[in-house]
């Protein structure tokens, strides 16, 4: 049994029932839109966020129709943001395939992302799940703010540790936090528990993003984006930030100059990647990643032992040890 299959065991039935439910949510009577939505469905990822939803729900009760709605809501939001991100980042690849932007250009990509986001919000309104709507809307706000803050810092290159963690907390961690909170909200009305699961999800999400940042400095391109992509986009992530923090004033100035002026030069990108590797940037990032993951695991272990709790812990281990 693979690691993911073992993790899925307590929610296998939920995931099986979720699949046609989610597929139906990505349908339209407009032929062109239907084609794009089918493409997005076929190229979907591992659906880790629905797993966080169902396991969090099962931690506090029996999964139900609202749990399915919660999982669909976060997955639709996730897909919508990926479509928009590819426009913002001018990315032509997504998970090893062409992006919507590459195949249908910016205008359609933006509109499709908007459509998917609206579809999820309307589903929550139809069920009158206003607490779901609040959680998802907060995530949309946080993710937008995180993206804009990152764009601003990519222009000025004046990022520090606090800003880096604020960016990834808003841009990435907020959706995993929302997944755990909305899953919890589908089986309990206890606001304290919902918010506690949100905070646990934030720590998991930060660990998840640090892992992605580490991938970008490894020997070959994985997770559907080329190696050194962050440098090419002038994004200073934790491995490189560690090097900048430990460099003297003149070297820091030189590194920032290379990122600002020669970030598209393959030779320069390779030089910066090697610098990060040689000076322990990846090891430092991995240490910080494990700090956040261990904090989340410790918080989760305060709940009674159950299959759902153990699978959630294993899922947290999986996202920090995954190979892609």
Buried (B, 14 or more C-beta within 10 A) or exposed (E): EEEBEEBBEBBEEBBEBBEEEBEEBBEBEEEEBEEBBBBBBEBBBEBBBBBBBBBBBBBBEEBEEBBBBBBBBBBBBBBBBBBBBBBBBEBEBBBEEBBBBBBBEEEBBBBBBEBBBEBBBEBBEEBEBEBBBBBBBBBBEBBBBBBBBBBEBBEEBEBEEEBBBBBBBBBBBBBBBBBBBBBBBBBBEEEEBBEBBBBBBBBBBBBBBBBBBBBBBEEEBBBBBEBBBBBBBBBBBBBBBBBBEEBEEEEBEEBBEBBEEBBEBEEBBEBBBEBBBEBBBBEBBBEBBBBBBBBBBEBBEEBEEBEBBBBBBBBBBBBBEBEE
